Amino acid sequence: MALKKILIVDDEKMMLKMATRILAKNYKIVGASSGAEAIEVFKAERPDMVLSDLLMPEMDGYTLHRKLQELTDEPVPIMFMTADESDEAESRGFEIGAADYIRKPLKPDVLLRRVGNIIDNLDKILGLKQAADIDTMTGLLNKAASQREIAKLCSSATGVLMMIDLDSFKLVNDLYGHNMGDQILIRFSELLKNVIRSSDTAGRIGGDEFIAFCQNVRDENAIKEKTTHLNDELLSTAKNLMGADMNISLGVSIGAVFVPDGGTDFEELCRKADKALYTVKQNGKHGCAFYHDDHHVEKNSARSLSGMQMILGERNKAAGACVVEFEQFKVMYRWAARLVDNYQKDIQFMQLTLSDEAAAEEFLEALTHTLRRSDCITQHGGNQFFVLLPETTAADAERVRARITERWGSKCALEIDSSALT
């Protein structure tokens, strides 16, 4: 564990050396002989606490504490040293937020014990703060902490803000259970940590939504490479966990905006990154897009051929025929007609009409499980259904008609017509 760093400030060189000698075995010490010098050392070294003489020329300890506190949003732990015996000086020190107060001449055991108490308390406070900032499942910053930290970076740093979303994650929970979903989230968080540097910041802001800020990154290709790597590794992880036949189109989509090109306001930058993310979602997912001030969103596909097949393919190969909306069926009908025209394929077109519209839902269920997986069904209106039967002759169609009639029985009248697709 790294030694805690203490800044000792005293205009008397002998006292500065004495305090340094007492504390140097247990802590890393940096020194300053005036308030002005202490401010510069504080900026450069960012010590864990300050041990300062109270009465110094030009700038006393009270003023130094106030000026140091102006340099950071976090409380600056400071302990004052003084030869002043008055209770008034001690009271004033505590009133302005001093962590402790010790009188000169310094007693080594007393100084060590009091500094140790302050450092121990800092560790406890830091531990509680870190626990409050961390998402317990993934180990990333939680929503509040990531938004707070990245907002600071957006206002002062150069880099890229990324909104990150897992594609089709809900299907993992639905088909494999929430325990599997948790494993995917944990593994993805590890992957995300691996593709960013320790100086970068990442957090989980929703169930399957993440945010990251990479400092001093100006190259779009670097983000594209990270996106490709995340998609490849996440797919590999999913297949290892759920089996090689896993056919959920799980992947990663990223919307990005460069800072300060896109601005410095965190909320506005998030809206721009979200707009870029939406573009990815509308263009096949599993990729990244960049927002630019001219409102043009540049897209990048991070998909391999196998990845694209997974996106386009059927996610859950259930038994029974394929049921589609009427508008989709029209497209499939026209495509099937082209197959017949060009390759003389045997495709039958069937129309089924129920006498009782109230039975339509039950009939659709029965029809779906009567036909093959390669057959296609659509419902048109309340009581009418159309079917495409590929690789089916007229004689085959008669057998299909008989099978449907037998399965449906006499629940209500059913009229069936069929003909070859031409």
Secondary structure, DSSP 8 states (H G I E B T S, - for coil): ----EEEEE-SSHHHHHHHHHHHTTTSEEEEESSHHHHHHHHHHH--SEEEEESS-SSS-HHHHHHHHHTT-SS---EEEEE----HHHHHHHHHTT-SEEEESS--HHHHHHHHHHHHHHHHHHHHHHHHHHB-TTTSSB-HHHHHHHHHHHHHH--EEEEEEEEETHHHHHHHH-HHHHHHHHHHHHHHHHHHS-TTSEEEE-SSSEEEEEEET---HHHHHHHHHHHHHHHHHHHHHHH-TT-----EEEEEEEEETTT-S-HHHHHHHHHHHHHHHHTTTSSEEEEE-TTS-EEEEE---HHHHHHHHS-SS--SS-EE--HHHHHHHHHHHHHHHHHH---EEEEEEEES-GGGHHHHHHHHHHHS-TT-EEEEETTTEEEEEEET--HHHHHHHHHHHHHHHTTSS-EEEEEEE--
